[in-house]
Amino acid sequence: MRIVSDRQKTLSFTSVRTSARHRWETISDVLDANSEIAALVWDDLTTGKDGKRKKKTGARGMSAEQVLRFAIVQRYEGLSYRRLHDRVDDSIVLREFCRAEFAKIPAVSTLQENIKRLRPETLERVNGAIVLYAKREGVEDGKRVRIDTTGVEKNIHYPRDSRLLWDSVRVLTGILRRAETELPWLTGKFSDHTRSAKKLLFKITNSRGSKRRKSLYRKLIAATRKVEGYGQRALEQLGPEMCNDVDQMFIATDCASALEHFLPLVQNVIEQAERRVIKSEQVAAADKVLSIFEPHADIIKKGQREIIYGHKVLVTGGKSNLILDCRILEGNPADSEQFIPALARHRELFGKTPRQVATDAGFASKRNGDAARQMGVKDIAFSATKGNKLSELVTSDRIYKALRKWRAGIEGIISAGKRAYGLTRCNWRSFESFKSYVQLAVLTFNLHTLARHMLA
């Protein structure tokens, strides 16, 4: 018999049996089987920025396993913190996975504050625990590995000198405007050059001819230098002795801290623009400022491919398609320099070096081939031998061809990480947050890969 409606509420969640539920339940079982993971996360959550243990008083807050599980859901589905809150709140399966079945979902600010406390070193150790669990379960043995590097972009605009100068004027003027508004002794001390600087930015963008462009750049550099001078003078007048009350002291300290951070970067931007545009000099990549908001970003160039502004990431994959090791590199070091350290980290994790290694030509060198054999690697397949005799690298031509063919699989692992786990571009700020973002993406990738193996 059909009825109009049934307003009687159930006392439990509706049971749903889907492939997504099986996957999340399997991941949950893996995390529960490694109790040390929650302890590692708890240590991050209870340790302050000064490295000291926080007091045990106050609100209870999110548990360590909740923070990690919310972070995994966010990275897997590519959600903002607000959408993460709504997604988990609306899903029976994700509520159960995040251990929030009948509880109120934490606020957006709470989710952000807790997830951003996860340190990259902790996430790397968590990933190591997951890889060792895969070894115990017979999914991965670490005997055969493939190594490659990729670039992960930072969320910055294209680093044109004119845009960097405009950013410098805009940011410093914002800080000075706040100082003028809140601190009476600074009122009327500075001029606002943002309007003229923005006009110069557009004129430079649309100008033709180097002579015209240099003339406009000189004006924009002069305006930026004036604002930088305002910042220096303001910094000298933001001492506590100038303040009349506590509120003014807090504002002065905040403005001084911001100026101390940005002024050296603005000075570098001005010097860089003068050398590159006015004097037509070459500036070394290591000396360039790509963004005043993300000054740690590097220029990554791999062969003939498009230049990436971010960081190079070294990835070691196994036969199970798990990412066994991930290392975020500073600068743009040659791939050949990373080969032996990658093998050493593998030996530290698994207790022995792999029997077989496959890499592309960038890792090949006579020194690397000799060192790998001394470490106990039996077969080494570089895409190009580069000074090594093939008979010294592998035991047979058949094995060499098989390893070269198998090496291509690392490209698929990297592609999946970029397409589905956010490794194309990182929008978390600061270098430490960048490393946490990448390690979290790798951890999420490994958990879902391991779940597919266990459900197969």
C-alpha positions as CSV (number, residue, x, y, z in Angstrom):
1,M,0.0,0.0,0.0
2,R,1.4,3.4,-1.0
3,I,1.2,6.2,1.6
4,V,1.5,10.0,1.2
5,S,4.5,10.4,3.6
6,D,6.3,8.8,6.5
7,R,7.6,11.3,9.1
8,Q,8.9,8.7,11.5
9,K,12.7,9.2,11.7
10,T,15.0,6.2,11.8
11,L,17.3,5.7,14.8
12,S,20.4,4.9,12.7
13,F,21.9,5.8,9.4
14,T,20.5,4.1,6.3
15,S,22.6,1.2,5.2
16,V,24.1,1.8,1.7
17,R,26.4,-0.7,-0.1
18,T,28.3,1.0,-2.9
19,S,31.8,0.7,-4.3
20,A,32.6,4.0,-2.7
21,R,31.6,2.8,0.7
22,H,33.7,-0.4,0.3
23,R,36.7,1.7,-0.7
24,W,36.4,4.2,2.2
25,E,35.8,1.3,4.6
26,T,39.0,-0.4,3.4
27,I,41.0,2.8,3.8
28,S,39.6,3.1,7.3
29,D,40.6,-0.4,8.1
30,V,44.2,0.3,6.9
31,L,44.4,3.4,9.1
32,D,43.1,1.5,12.1
33,A,45.6,-1.3,11.5
34,N,48.4,1.2,11.9
35,S,47.8,2.8,15.3
36,E,51.1,4.7,15.3
37,I,49.6,7.0,12.6
38,A,47.1,8.6,14.9
39,A,49.9,9.1,17.5
40,L,52.0,10.9,14.9
41,V,49.2,13.3,14.0
42,W,48.3,13.8,17.6
43,D,51.9,15.0,18.2
44,D,51.5,17.7,15.6
45,L,48.2,18.9,16.9
46,T,49.5,19.2,20.5
47,T,52.8,20.9,19.7
48,G,53.0,24.6,19.2
49,K,55.1,26.6,16.7
50,D,57.8,27.0,19.4
51,G,58.1,23.2,19.6
52,K,56.7,23.0,23.1
53,R,53.8,20.8,24.2
54,K,50.5,22.7,24.5
55,K,48.5,22.7,27.7
56,K,45.8,20.0,28.1
57,T,43.2,22.5,29.2
58,G,40.5,24.0,26.9
59,A,38.0,22.6,24.5
60,R,38.3,18.9,23.5
61,G,38.7,19.7,19.8
62,M,39.0,17.3,16.9
63,S,40.7,14.0,17.5
64,A,43.9,13.1,15.6
65,E,42.3,10.5,13.4
66,Q,39.5,12.9,12.5
67,V,41.9,15.5,11.3
68,L,43.8,13.1,9.1
69,R,40.6,11.6,7.7
70,F,39.1,15.0,6.9
71,A,42.4,15.9,5.2
72,I,42.3,12.7,3.1
73,V,38.8,13.4,2.0
74,Q,39.6,17.0,1.1
75,R,42.6,16.0,-1.0
76,Y,40.9,13.1,-2.8
77,E,37.9,15.2,-3.8
78,G,39.8,18.4,-4.4
79,L,37.6,20.5,-2.1
80,S,37.9,23.8,-0.4
81,Y,37.4,23.8,3.3
82,R,33.9,25.1,3.0
83,R,32.9,22.5,0.5
84,L,34.7,19.8,2.6
85,H,32.4,20.8,5.5
86,D,29.3,20.5,3.3
87,R,30.4,17.3,1.5
88,V,31.0,15.4,4.7
89,D,28.0,16.8,6.4
90,D,25.8,15.5,3.5
91,S,27.4,12.1,3.1
92,I,26.6,9.0,5.3
93,V,29.7,7.2,4.0
94,L,32.1,10.1,4.6
95,R,30.6,10.8,8.0
96,E,31.4,7.3,9.1
97,F,34.9,7.5,7.5
98,C,35.7,10.7,9.3
99,R,34.3,9.3,12.6
100,A,31.6,12.0,12.8
101,E,28.5,9.8,12.5
102,F,26.1,11.6,14.8
103,A,28.3,14.6,15.7
104,K,28.2,18.1,14.4
105,I,30.7,18.6,11.6
106,P,33.5,21.0,12.8
107,A,33.4,24.6,11.5
108,V,35.2,25.6,8.4
109,S,37.8,27.6,10.3
110,T,38.4,24.6,12.7
111,L,39.0,22.3,9.7
112,Q,41.5,24.7,8.2
113,E,43.3,25.3,11.4
114,N,43.7,21.6,12.2
115,I,44.6,20.3,8.8
116,K,47.2,23.0,8.3
117,R,48.9,21.8,11.5
118,L,50.0,18.6,9.8
119,R,53.7,18.9,9.2
120,P,55.3,17.4,6.0
121,E,57.7,15.3,8.1
122,T,54.7,13.7,9.8
123,L,52.9,13.0,6.6
124,E,56.0,11.5,5.1
125,R,56.3,9.1,8.1
126,V,52.6,8.3,7.8
127,N,53.2,7.4,4.2
128,G,56.2,5.2,5.1
129,A,53.9,3.4,7.6
130,I,51.4,2.7,4.8
131,V,54.1,1.4,2.5
132,L,55.4,-1.0,5.1
133,Y,51.8,-2.1,5.8
134,A,51.5,-2.9,2.0
135,K,54.7,-4.9,2.3
136,R,53.3,-6.9,5.2
137,E,50.1,-7.6,3.3
138,G,52.1,-8.8,0.3
139,V,51.0,-5.9,-2.0
140,E,54.5,-4.4,-2.4
141,D,58.0,-6.0,-1.8
142,G,60.2,-3.1,-2.8
143,K,62.4,-5.3,-5.0
144,R,61.8,-3.4,-8.2
145,V,61.4,0.4,-8.4
146,R,61.1,3.1,-11.1
147,I,62.2,6.7,-10.4
148,D,61.2,10.0,-12.1
149,T,60.8,13.7,-11.3
150,T,58.0,16.1,-12.1
151,G,57.1,19.7,-11.4
152,V,54.3,21.0,-9.2
153,E,53.3,24.6,-9.8
154,K,52.7,27.2,-7.2
155,N,49.5,29.3,-7.4
156,I,51.2,32.5,-8.7
157,H,50.7,34.6,-11.8
158,Y,53.3,34.6,-14.6
159,P,56.4,36.4,-13.1
160,R,56.6,39.5,-15.3
161,D,58.7,42.3,-13.8
162,S,55.9,44.9,-14.3
163,R,53.5,42.7,-12.4
164,L,56.0,42.1,-9.6
165,L,56.5,45.9,-9.3
166,W,52.8,46.5,-9.2
167,D,52.3,43.8,-6.5
168,S,55.0,45.6,-4.5
169,V,53.3,49.0,-4.7
170,R,49.9,47.5,-4.0
171,V,50.9,45.5,-0.9
172,L,53.1,48.1,0.7
173,T,50.5,50.8,0.2
174,G,47.9,48.6,1.8
175,I,50.1,48.2,4.9
176,L,50.8,51.9,5.0
177,R,47.2,52.8,4.6
178,R,46.3,50.7,7.6
179,A,49.1,52.2,9.7
180,E,47.9,55.7,8.7
181,T,44.3,54.9,9.6
182,E,45.0,53.3,13.0
183,L,48.1,55.2,14.2
184,P,47.6,59.0,14.4
185,W,51.3,60.0,14.3
186,L,51.6,58.5,10.8
187,T,48.5,60.3,9.3
188,G,49.3,62.2,6.1
189,K,52.9,61.1,6.0
190,F,52.7,59.1,2.7
191,S,51.3,59.5,-0.8
192,D,49.2,56.8,-2.6
193,H,50.9,55.8,-5.9
194,T,48.6,52.8,-6.7
195,R,46.6,54.5,-9.4
196,S,49.6,55.7,-11.3
197,A,51.4,52.4,-10.9
198,K,48.4,50.5,-12.2
199,K,48.2,52.7,-15.3
200,L,51.9,52.1,-15.9
201,L,51.4,48.4,-15.6
202,F,48.7,48.4,-18.3
203,K,50.8,50.7,-20.5
204,I,53.7,48.3,-20.3
205,T,51.5,45.4,-21.0
206,N,50.2,47.0,-24.2
207,S,53.3,48.8,-25.3
208,R,55.4,48.0,-28.4
209,G,59.1,48.6,-28.8
210,S,61.9,48.3,-26.2
211,K,62.6,52.0,-26.0
212,R,59.0,52.8,-25.1
213,R,58.8,49.9,-22.6
214,K,62.1,51.0,-20.9
215,S,60.8,54.5,-20.4
216,L,57.6,53.2,-18.8
217,Y,59.6,50.8,-16.6
218,R,61.8,53.6,-15.3
219,K,58.6,55.4,-14.2
220,L,57.2,52.3,-12.5
221,I,60.5,51.5,-10.8
222,A,60.7,55.1,-9.5
223,A,57.1,54.8,-8.1
224,T,58.0,51.5,-6.5
225,R,61.1,53.0,-5.0
226,K,59.1,55.9,-3.5
227,V,56.7,53.5,-1.8
228,E,59.6,51.3,-0.6
229,G,61.1,54.5,1.0
230,Y,57.7,55.2,2.7
231,G,57.8,51.7,4.1
232,Q,61.3,52.2,5.5
233,R,60.4,55.5,7.2
234,A,57.2,54.0,8.6
235,L,59.1,51.0,10.0
236,E,61.3,53.4,11.9
237,Q,58.3,55.0,13.5
238,L,56.5,51.8,14.6
239,G,58.3,51.2,17.8
240,P,56.4,50.5,21.1
241,E,57.6,53.9,22.5
242,M,55.3,55.6,20.0
243,C,52.1,53.9,21.1
244,N,49.6,55.3,23.7
245,D,47.7,52.1,24.4
246,V,47.8,48.3,24.0
247,D,45.6,48.4,20.8
248,Q,48.0,50.7,19.1
249,M,50.9,48.5,20.1
250,F,49.3,45.4,18.6
251,I,48.6,47.3,15.3
252,A,52.1,48.8,15.2
253,T,53.7,45.4,15.8
254,D,51.5,43.8,13.1
255,C,52.4,46.5,10.5
256,A,56.1,46.4,11.4
257,S,56.1,42.6,11.0
258,A,54.5,42.8,7.6
259,L,56.9,45.6,6.5
260,E,60.0,43.6,7.7
261,H,58.8,40.7,5.6
262,F,57.9,42.5,2.4
263,L,60.5,45.3,2.2
264,P,63.6,43.0,1.4
265,L,61.5,41.3,-1.2
266,V,60.5,44.6,-2.8
267,Q,64.1,45.7,-2.8
268,N,65.0,42.5,-4.7
269,V,62.2,43.1,-7.2
270,I,63.4,46.6,-7.9
271,E,67.0,45.5,-8.4
272,Q,65.9,42.6,-10.5
273,A,63.8,44.8,-12.8
274,E,66.6,47.3,-13.2
275,R,69.1,44.6,-14.1
276,R,66.8,42.7,-16.5
277,V,64.9,45.6,-18.2
278,I,67.0,48.7,-17.9
279,K,70.5,47.3,-18.1
280,S,69.5,44.2,-20.2
281,E,71.5,41.9,-17.8
282,Q,71.0,38.2,-17.3
283,V,69.8,37.3,-13.8
284,A,70.6,33.8,-12.5
285,A,67.5,31.7,-11.8
286,A,68.5,31.2,-8.2
287,D,68.6,35.0,-7.7
288,K,65.2,35.7,-9.2
289,V,62.1,36.6,-7.2
290,L,59.1,35.0,-8.9
291,S,56.5,36.3,-6.4
292,I,56.5,38.4,-3.3
293,F,53.8,36.2,-1.8
294,E,55.6,32.9,-2.6
295,P,59.3,33.8,-2.7
296,H,60.4,30.2,-2.3
297,A,59.1,29.2,-5.8
298,D,61.7,27.9,-8.2
299,I,62.0,27.9,-12.0
300,I,61.6,24.3,-13.2
301,K,62.7,23.5,-16.7
302,K,62.6,19.8,-17.9
303,G,63.8,19.4,-21.5
304,Q,61.7,21.2,-24.1
305,R,58.6,21.2,-22.0
306,E,56.9,24.3,-20.6
307,I,58.6,26.1,-17.8
308,I,57.0,25.5,-14.4
309,Y,57.1,28.0,-11.5
310,G,57.0,25.9,-8.3
311,H,59.1,23.0,-7.1
312,K,60.6,19.8,-8.5
313,V,59.3,16.6,-6.9
314,L,61.1,13.2,-7.0
315,V,58.9,10.2,-7.1
316,T,59.8,6.5,-6.6
317,G,57.2,3.9,-7.6
318,G,57.0,0.2,-7.0
319,K,55.4,-2.7,-8.9
320,S,52.2,-2.2,-7.0
321,N,51.9,1.4,-8.4
322,L,52.3,2.7,-4.8
323,I,54.5,5.8,-4.4
324,L,57.3,4.4,-2.1
325,D,59.2,7.7,-1.7
326,C,58.5,11.4,-2.4
327,R,61.0,14.2,-2.0
328,I,60.3,17.9,-2.6
329,L,63.5,19.5,-3.9
330,E,64.7,23.1,-3.6
331,G,66.0,24.8,-6.8
332,N,66.3,22.8,-10.0
333,P,69.0,20.2,-9.3
334,A,69.9,17.7,-12.0
335,D,68.1,14.4,-11.8
336,S,71.4,12.5,-11.8
337,E,72.2,14.1,-8.4
338,Q,69.1,12.5,-6.9
339,F,69.5,8.9,-8.0
340,I,71.8,7.6,-5.2
341,P,70.0,9.5,-2.4
342,A,66.7,7.9,-3.6
343,L,68.2,4.4,-3.4
344,A,69.6,5.2,0.1
345,R,66.1,6.3,1.3
346,H,64.6,3.1,-0.1
347,R,67.2,1.0,1.7
348,E,66.4,2.9,4.9
349,L,62.7,2.2,4.6
350,F,62.8,-1.4,3.4
351,G,66.1,-2.5,5.0
352,K,67.7,-3.3,1.6
353,T,68.2,-1.8,-1.8
354,P,66.0,-2.8,-4.7
355,R,67.1,-5.6,-7.0
356,Q,66.0,-3.8,-10.1
357,V,65.8,0.0,-10.9
358,A,64.4,1.7,-14.0
359,T,64.8,5.4,-14.7
360,D,64.9,7.8,-17.7
361,A,68.1,9.1,-19.2
362,G,68.2,12.1,-16.8
363,F,69.4,9.9,-14.0
364,A,72.1,8.1,-16.0
365,S,75.8,8.6,-15.4
366,K,78.8,6.3,-15.1
367,R,79.1,7.3,-11.4
368,N,75.5,6.4,-10.7
369,G,75.8,3.1,-12.4
370,D,78.9,2.1,-10.4
371,A,77.5,3.4,-7.1
372,A,74.2,1.5,-7.6
373,R,76.0,-1.8,-8.2
374,Q,78.1,-1.3,-5.1
375,M,74.9,-0.8,-3.1
376,G,73.6,-4.1,-4.3
377,V,71.3,-3.3,-7.2
378,K,71.4,-6.2,-9.7
379,D,69.8,-4.7,-12.8
380,I,69.8,-1.0,-13.7
381,A,67.8,0.2,-16.7
382,F,68.7,3.8,-17.8
383,S,66.8,4.9,-20.9
384,A,70.3,5.9,-22.2
385,T,73.4,4.2,-20.9
386,K,75.6,7.4,-20.9
387,G,79.0,5.8,-20.5
388,N,77.8,2.6,-18.9
389,K,78.3,-0.8,-20.6
390,L,75.0,-2.6,-21.0
391,S,76.5,-5.8,-19.7
392,E,77.5,-4.0,-16.5
393,L,74.0,-2.6,-15.9
394,V,71.8,-5.7,-16.5
395,T,72.2,-9.5,-16.6
396,S,70.6,-9.8,-20.0
397,D,69.2,-7.8,-22.9
398,R,65.7,-9.3,-22.2
399,I,65.7,-7.9,-18.7
400,Y,66.9,-4.5,-19.9
401,K,64.1,-4.3,-22.5
402,A,61.5,-5.4,-19.9
403,L,62.7,-2.8,-17.4
404,R,62.7,0.0,-20.0
405,K,59.2,-0.9,-20.9
406,W,58.1,-1.1,-17.3
407,R,59.6,2.3,-16.5
408,A,57.0,4.0,-18.5
409,G,54.5,3.2,-15.8
410,I,55.9,5.9,-13.5
411,E,54.5,8.4,-16.0
412,G,51.0,7.0,-15.4
413,I,51.5,7.3,-11.7
414,I,52.5,10.9,-12.0
415,S,49.7,11.6,-14.4
416,A,47.1,10.2,-12.0
417,G,48.6,12.2,-9.1
418,K,48.2,15.4,-11.2
419,R,44.7,14.7,-12.6
420,A,43.0,13.2,-9.5
421,Y,45.0,14.3,-6.5
422,G,45.9,17.9,-7.1
423,L,49.6,17.5,-7.9
424,T,49.3,19.9,-10.9
425,R,49.2,23.0,-8.7
426,C,49.4,23.8,-5.0
427,N,47.4,26.6,-3.6
428,W,48.7,26.3,0.0
429,R,51.0,29.2,0.9
430,S,54.6,28.9,2.2
431,F,57.2,26.2,1.4
432,E,56.3,24.1,4.5
433,S,52.7,24.1,3.5
434,F,53.7,23.2,-0.1
435,K,55.5,20.2,1.2
436,S,52.6,19.2,3.4
437,Y,50.2,19.5,0.4
438,V,52.4,17.3,-1.8
439,Q,52.9,14.7,1.0
440,L,49.2,14.6,1.7
441,A,48.4,14.1,-2.0
442,V,50.9,11.2,-2.1
443,L,49.4,9.7,1.1
444,T,45.9,9.9,-0.4
445,F,47.0,8.4,-3.7
446,N,48.6,5.5,-1.8
447,L,45.6,4.8,0.4
448,H,43.3,4.6,-2.6
449,T,45.8,2.5,-4.6
450,L,46.2,0.1,-1.7
451,A,42.4,-0.1,-1.2
452,R,42.0,-1.1,-4.9
453,H,44.6,-3.9,-4.4
454,M,42.9,-5.2,-1.3
455,L,39.4,-5.1,-2.9
456,A,40.5,-6.8,-6.1
